[in-house]
Amino acid sequence: MAAPVVSIIVPYYNHGRHLHQTISSALRATKADVEIIVVNDGSKEPKAGTYLDWIKRLSPTVKVLSNKNGGLSAARNAGLSIASGMYIQFLDSDDLLIPGKIDLQIAQLQSQPRLDISITNYLLCDEEATHFWRDGDSITPFSCTLEDFLFRWERGFSIPIHCAVFRREVFNNAMFDTSITGKEDWVFWCMQAHAGAFFGYLPVYGAVYRQHNSGMSKSFKSMGDSWLSAARLIERHIGGKFPDFPGACESWHESFYRPAIKNQQAERTVHKPSGVFKSPALDRDAFFDHDWIAGVPNLRRAPPLSPSISIIVPVFNHFEYLHECLSSLAAESANSGGELVIIDDASTDSRVWPLLKAFAGRVSGVCIHRNERNLGISNSQNIAANLASGDYLAFVDCDDSLHEGALAQVTASLISETDYLFTDREDIAENGARIRIARYGGYDFLVPSGSISSDLVDGMVASHLKVIRRSAYIELGGCDPEFEGVQDWDLALRFAAAGKRFQYLPKAIYRHRIHTNSVTRGDSVRQLWLTNRVRRKYLCHQIRRGISTMDACQRALSACEAIIQGRAPHDNDVLVINGFSSHHYSNTLRGAWAEGRVCIYAPAEKASLQELNLVREYNSYFDAIIAPTEAIAACLLGYLWDQDILVLLGEPRPFSLPQRAERHPEAPNSVELE
């Protein structure tokens, strides 16, 4: 295997929900041989291991290096210690690179041997990468001299680290200083400039810097203290070469940080509520002794219903919701005479397993199993299915619950030939309040067409409550860990492909909790990426286009070149869609697939967020996508069934420099550069 041309170093600490999108953008940023080194800086997230497993599956070029928590500088230095590329790109675990960014910079460095560092400009985006803007111009008015870094940094001048591509040799002169936490980049840039590094600038948007919703809560006192500490460290390095530097730093602290600290303290005083409600702590022993556990065994256990139903409950944390979940399921298990199979997937909350053991010890008909390590929901459900003895399996998430008599209604309605029954659901808030009744999967645009198998292509209509014939589940191999997160939809599509019989019970007997820690909300980008991969797999299996996926994509990319050059594609069997306004396009696209045509999406520069959200969810149909702007390209990164189908119009392009670009809140649905 050839040595990589470029090494991309990604420190990771507690931004796991963004890792998929970040690494997807890194893979699309260069066509050169690349290694992506993700340095796990002792991340404390419960799902840290899962996030890292997921990104390793994206490409064999992704490596994970685990370190004790040592901070950003230590993580970057650890990545550098094993990097073997000629060029180095740093990327924080929540930021993005624009397609082709690294290749342009490598070309600049190769054409100008005197340069050590190539930098591009950047965009800002919101938490969900839906709005993009520029906050003035913090790079082009400056020459990247040592004086600029010393006297202009934060005062109009700043360069996010991922704007740069470095020659590997520059780190022979200056690494990242690990003696401070905060303002590490300022110290690093000053050291590079002091060592005599030459900077080159490319006038393109090459990187995206994510602004977090929690950013306003940062402590200005902490940042101000870091500023002064960094200034003292820089002064020691440059050895008094610029006598005015310490005073300039003190002046900036006085004029910016000190007033900001006072304002922040005043706001906290003004807005501090007089009486704060604090939910009672969940004491483990008191929770075990609660009446609900003591009372459950007293329920009279009914004879088993026919056919028998085993309730499957995969558990990972969510201790605060287990009371309600287990209460409802214990009652349903007693009333139906069925068993309750609970799999603890190595919960990191130490209260969970003791609670489950106490519950199983006091409630009859309960089987519990604990995985030695976290295996994910797919493997956990498969283990439970093998442990179960019922004719059917009813799947319930550990933060959800069933309405009273739910299984009795299922059994009364179940047709003997049915392999897969599903119901409506009631969506509830964290506090249990009803949000809505979700009919037929909860999609606004999907109603029963008479063909559940056909409707499943457009969305997971066969959702909660799912009651599946156990023998059919095992016959089809259960849930596939490759599609962790949308494993239930993949399973439903495989049932459809195998000709299994579905039954829809239009009753909302399942209570589905919507909360900030739910898997769907936390991993939304990866969820939609998997959605597109699953749909693409099913479409390729069910619709015979007469061409392979590889051929279709090659023909589409060839057609894109013609379109970008202003010519009509030579291929007559190409369908180009410029606007993706509703789900009804899926019918057009399915028809095009059936005719063996190649499908391309080419949106306008001012495509609406509503349109692009549809593309995020339904790009499975497209063999190529032409992004007319860097903002639209960044908006789609991480969502595409294959990132290589994305073609940026001319790759990152030079931009005009307005005096100042401001966000326009009156246009919230636009992803254009505002």
N, C-alpha and C positions, 0 to 999 in steps of 0.2 A: 504494500500500500504506500502510495506517494506521501511524502511529508506535506503537511498542510501549508498552504500559502499564507493563510490568515488564521489567527487564534482570536476567538471572541470570548471574553472573560465576563461572566455574569455572577456577581455576588448575590446571594439569596438569603434574606432574613425576613420572614413573616409577610411576604407579598405573594404567597403561593397562588392566589386566585388569578393573578395576572401572568404567571409564568408561561402558560401555554401560548398566549398571544405574543409575549415577548420573544420566546424562542422561535415561534413561527416567523416572526419578522426577521430575526437573525438569519434564519435559513434562506430567506428570500432576498437578503441584502447583498449577496454575492454569488457568482457562478464559479468562483475559484474553489479549489480544495480547501476545506475549512474544518476546524475543530472548534466546538463550543464547550467551554469549560465552565460548568456551573459550580460555584463554591458555596456549599451549604454552611453558612456561618453560625451553626448551632441554632437553627431556627426552632422556635418554641411552638409553632402551630401544631395542633393535633394531627392534621393531615399532611404534615411536611413530607413524610416518606411517600405517601400516595402521590403528591404533586411531583416529586422527583421521579418516581417510577413512570408517571405519565409522560413527562418530557423526554425521558430516555427512549421511549417508544417512538417518538417523532422522527428520529434519525440516528443511525449508528455513529454519527459525528458528535453526538452529545455525550459528554463525560461529566460525571458528578464527583466532586472532591469534597469530603466532609471534614470540617474543622470545628474546634471549640470556638465559641463566640469570642471574637477578638476585634470586631468592628470592621467598618468598610475598608479601611486601608489595609488591614491585615488580610482580609479576604482577597483583595485585588493582588496583593503581593504573593499570596499562596497560589493564585491562578497563574501569575507570571512565572513562578518557580517551575511549573511543569509545561508551560506553553512552548510549542515548537514551531509556531508560524513565523514567517519573515515579517509579518505585519501584525499589529495588535489593535483590537477594537474592544473598548470597555462598554458595558451595557448594564444599567441597573435593572433589577428583575421586574420592574413595573413600567419600563419605557419601551420605545419602539424605534426601529430603523426602517427607512423607506426602501422599497425594492431598488436594487442596483447601487445603493449608496456607497458601499465599500469598494465596488469595482471602479467607480469613478475616481475615488480617492487613491486607490492603488495605481491607476493610470496616471494621475497627477504626480505621484511620488516617483514613478518609474521614468516619467518624461523630464522630471526636474530633480536630478540626483542630489542637488544641494539641500533640498527640503528634508526635514526630519519628521514633521507633523503636518498632516492635511486636515483642515477643519471645514465643516459646512455650517450653514445656518440651520435653524430648527423651528418647529411649530410647537405650540402648547395645545394640550387637549384636556378634556374633563375626565372624570373617573372612569366612565364607560367608553371613552374614545368615540364619542358621537359628535362633539363640537370641537372645532379646531380654530385657533386664532394666533395672532402674533401680538406680543406686548412690546411694541416699539422695536428697535433694532439694536441689539446689545453687542454686535460683533463688528459690522462693517465700518463704523466710524473710527475704529482703533487699529493699530499696527501690530498688536501682540508683542510689544517690547516689554522689557522688564519694568520700565516706568509705568506702562499701562496697567500691568498686573498689580504693581504696588500701590499706585495712586488712583486708579479708576475702577478697580474691582468692586462690584456692588453699586458703584456710583455711575451707573449707565453701562458698565462693561461686565459681561459674564459669558462663559462658554461651558455649557453642559458637557461633561466628559465624553458622552457618547456621540458628540458631534465630530470627534477626532478619530483618525486612524494614524497609528504611530509606526515608525520603523522600530523593529525589535531592539536595535542598538541604543536607542535613547535611554533605555532603562539601565544601561551600564553607568550612566551619570547620576540618575535620580530615580529612586523608587518612591512609594507612598510612605509618608511619615506616620508611624503607628503610635506616637506619643500623645496624640490629641484625638478627640472625637468631636467632630464638627468642623466645618470649613476646611476639610481635607483637600478638596479640589483647589482651593485658593493657594494653599501651601504648595501643592504639587505643581501647579502652573508656574508659580514663582520660581520654584527650583529648576524647572525645565528652562525657563527664560534665563535664569542666572547661569545655567550651565552652557548657554549659547545655542540652544535649539533654534532652528529656522522653521517658521510657520508658513504654510501655504493655505490660501483660502479659495474655496469653490463656492460661487454664488448660487447654491441650490438648497432646497429644503431636504436635508438628508436624515434628520432625526426628529422624534416627537418626544416631548417632555410631559409626563402626565402630572396634572395638578389634582391632588387628592381632596376629597370633600372635607377631610379632617385637617387640612393644611392650616386653616385659620386658627386652630387651637394650639398651634405650636407656641412654645414659651419664648417670648422675645428676650427675656432675661437670660435663658440658657443660650440662645443664639448670640446675644451680645457678649456673654462671657467667653463663648467659643471664638468670637471675633478677636477679642483682646489676647486670648491665649495663642491663637494662630499668628497674630501680628508679632508677638514677642518671639515666637519660634522663627518666623521669617527674618526678623531683625538679627537673630543670632547667626543664621545661615549667610546673610549677605554682608555681615561684619561691619556695619556702620557705613556702608558705601553710600547710602542715601540718608543724610542726617535728618531730613525733614519727614522721613517715613513714620517714626513713632508718633509724632505730633499729629500727622494727618490721620492716623488710625484713631487716636484719642478723639480728634475732632468729629470724625464720622460716628463714633460711638455716642458722643454727646448729642449730635444733631439728629441722628436717626434712631439708634437703639434706646437711648434713655427716654425720649418722649413716647416711643412705642410701648416701652415697659410700663410707663405711668398710665397710658390709655388702656392697656390691657388689664392692669390692676383695677382701674376705675370701673371698667365694664364688668368685671367679675364681681365687684362690690355691689354695683347697681342691680345686676341681674340675679344676684344670689337669692333664691327663694327663702321666705321666712320659715316655712315648714316643708321639709323634703320627705316625701313618702318613700320608705325603704321596704321592699318586700322582705318578709321574714326569711331568715336563713333556713335552709333545708337541713336540719340536723338528722344525721343518718339513723341513730337509734330511735329518735322520736318518730321518724318516718316509718321505720319498720313496725313500731308498736301502734301505728295509727289504726283506727277502727276498720278502715277499708280492707286491710290485709287480714285482720282477725275475722272479719265477717264473711269474706269470700268463700272459705271452705264450707260455710253453713248453707250455701246455695245447694239446693237439691239437684243432683246431677241427673239429667234426663237420659233415656236410652239413646244410643247413637242414631242420628238421622240417616236415612238412606237416599242417595249415596252419602257416604261419610266424608266429612271435610276436615282437613288438618289446617290450622291457622299457622302461617309462617311469619315470624317476626325477626328480621335482622336488626341488631342493636349496635349502635356506635354512639356512645355518650348520650346526649339529650336527656340527662337525668331529670331535668325539671318537668319533662312531659311524660315520663314513664308511668307516673301515678295514674293519670287519666287513661293512657293507652292500656295498661295492664288491667285496670278495673273493668273497662268495657269488654276486653277480650276474655277475661275470666268468666264474666257473665255469659258471653256468647258461647264459650266452650262448654260451660255447665248446661246451658239450655239446649245445645245441639248434640251434646254427648261426644263431641269431637275432641281431638287433642290439640294442644298448643305447643308448637315447637319454636323455641327462642334461641337465637344464635348471637352471642356476644362477640363481636368482631374485634376483640382485644381493645376494648374501650380504654381511653386514657384517663377518664374520670374514675377515680378509685372507688367511688360510691356505687357504681353501676353493678358490678359483679356481685358484691354482697347483697344488694337489693334483690337481684334476680334469684340468688340462692335462697334467700328468705322467702321470697314469693313462691318458688317451686316447692319449698318445704311445707308450705301451708295450703297450697292449692292442688287438688288432684288433677291428673290428666295433663301435667306440664312436663315437657322434656326440655332441658336446657343444655347448651353446649357452648364452650368458650374456645375460640381460636387462639392458638399460642401467639400468633402475630396477626396484624391486620391484613386480611386477604381481599377486602372489598366486598361490595354488596352482591356481585354476581356469584363469586365463589361461596359466599355465606348462604345465599339462597339455594344454591345447588347442594350444599352439605345438608341443609334443612330438608330439602326434598327427598334426599336419600334416607334421612332419619324418620321421615313421616310415614304413616301407614294408611292415611285416608285415600279414598278414591279421587278426591279433588284437593287442590292446594289453594287456600285463600291467602293472598299476600297483603300484609299490613305493615306500614312503616312505624318505627317506634315512637315517632312524635305525632302520630295520627290515632284515630279511634273509630270504632264502629257504632252505629246507632243500635239501640236495643232491638233485638229480633231480626238483625240483618241477615244472619245465616239461615234463619227459618224462611225468610222471604226468598232467598236464593234457592233453597232446596225446593220450595213450592213451585218455583217458576222454571227450574232447570229441565230442559228437554234432554231426553236420554242420549241423543246423538251429539250433544254439545261437547266440544273440546275446550272451549274458552268462553266463559261468560264474563261480562263486565257491566258496570252500573254507572249511574251519575254520581256526583259527589257534592259535598258541601264544603266550600273553602272557608276556613276560619282564621282569625287573627291570632297573634300570640296569646292574647287573653281569653281566647275561646269565642269571641264575638263573630257572628256570621258575616262574611264578606259577600258571598254570592252562592247561588246554586249553579254548578258547572254541568251543563248538559252535553252529552256525547263528546267527552274529552275536554269541554270548556272552550272550544274555538268559536269565535263570533261568526266565522264565515263557513263553518262546516255543519251541515245537518245531514241526517241519514239519507243516503241516496238510494238505498236498497241493496248496495254492495259494500259491506264492511271492508272487504279486502281492498276494494278500490279506494275507499275513503282513507284507509290507513296510509296510503302513499302521501297524502297531504298533511297528515298529522296523527299523533298518537291518540286516536279516539277511543281505543280499547284500554282505557285507563282504570282508575280506582272505582270500585273494588274489582280486582281481577281474581277470578276463580277458575283454575285451570286443571284439566284432567291430568293426574299425576303421571300416568303411563305415557301420555303424549309429550309431556314436559321432558321426561327422561329420554324418550325416543329421539327427540330433536336436540338433545345435548344440553338442555337447560339454558341458562343465561351465559352469554359469551363475555368473558372479562375484557376482551379487546374493546368492547363498546361500553365500558363501565360509565354509568351516568345516563345512558339511553338504552341500557340493556333490555328493559321491558319492551321498548318499541321494536328493537331488533328481533326480539323473541316473537312478538306479534306478527311482524312481517314474515318471519320464517314459518310461522303457523299458516299464514295466508298462502305463501309459496308452496307449502306442502298440502294444500287443499283441506286443512282442518276446518271444522265447523265453528263459527262464532255465534254468540247469542248476546243481544243487547237488552239489558233490563233497565228501563228508564225510571229508576228510583234512586234518589240521593240518600244512600244508606251508609256512606263513608264520609268521615270528617277529616279533611286534609288541611293540615296546619301550614300557614304561610308565615315564615319568620326569617330573620336576618341570617341565621346560621344554617338554613336549609341548603342541601346540596345544589338544587337547581338555581337558587339565587346566587350562591357563592361561586359557582363554576359556569356561569352563563355562556361565556365565549366557547369554552371547550364543549359544552352541551350542544351548542348549535353546530360546531364543527363535526361532532359525532353524528348529529342528526343528518347532516348532508352526506357524510360517508355512508351511513346506513341506507339512506334513500338511494344514493347512487348505486350501491351494491344491489339493491332490490330491483331498481330500474334496469340495470344491465342484465339481470337474471330473467326478468319478466318480459322485457321488450327487446326483440331481436332486431337491431338496427342494420345488421349486415356488415358492421364495421366494429373493430375493437376500440376500447377506450383509448389506447395509445394512438391508433390511427386517427380517431376523431379529434384528439387534442392536437396532434401534429398538423392536421388540416386546418384546424381552427386558428392555431398560432400563425400559420402561413397566411391565412385570410386576414388576421389582425395586422400583419405587416403591410398588406395592401391598403387596408382601411386607414392606417396611420399615415401612409403616404398619399392619401387622397384618391386612391384608385378603387375600383370595384373589385371584389374578390374574383379570382378566376374560377373558383369552385362554385358551380351553380347550386349545389346542394348545401348552401350555407344560409341559415336563418339568423339575421341580426336584429336584436330587440333593443330599442333605444330607451324605452320606458317600461318599468315593471310596476304597474299601478295596482294590481290586485292579484289574488290567488287564482283568478280565472285564467291567467296566463299559463298555469300548469297544464290546462287542457290543450292550449296551443302547442306548448313544448312537448307534451306527450305525443301529440299528433305528428310533430316534426320528427321525434325519435322513431315513431313507427314507420315513417317514410324514409328513414336512414339519413336524415339531414344532420348537419353539424350546427350547433347552437352557440351564439356569441351574444354577450350582453355588453352594450356600449352606451353607458348613460351620458346624459348631458352634464356639463360642469357644475350646474346648480341643481343636481338631483336632490330631492327632498330626503330627509331622514326617514320618513315613512317608507319611501321606495327602497332605500338602502337597507332598512331593517328587513324588508321582504327578501332582498337578495341575500342578506346574512343567513336567512333561514331556508331559502329555496335555491341556492346556487348549484345544487346537485345536478340540475338539468343542463348547466352550461359547460361547454368544452373550453371556453376561454372568456375572460372578462377584460375589457379595456377600461382602465381607470384614467379619466382625463386630467385628474389633479392628484397631487401628493396626498391631500386630505382624504379624498375618496379611497385611494389605495390604502392608507392607514386605517380608515374606517372598516375595511373589509379584511384586514390582516388577521389571521387566526381563525376566521370563520369558514374559509373555503375548503371544499372537500379535498382539494389538492392546491397548495399555495402556488405551484408553478403555473396554474392557469391564469394568474393575474399578470397583466401586461400594463405597465405604466406608460402612458402616452409619451414616448421619447425618453423614458427613464427620468430620473430627477432632473428638472429643467431650471435654467437660470430664471430669476425672478426680478421684477422691478421693485424698487425700494421706495415705498411711500414715506412721507415724513413721520407718520405714526399710524399704526393700525389698531383700532379699538374693537372690542367685542360689541355686538349689537344685540342686546337681550330681546329686542322686539322681533328677532328672527330666530327663534329657538329651534326650529326644525331644519335648519340648514347645516350641512357639513362643509360648505365652501369656506375658503379662508376669509374670515370676517375682518 
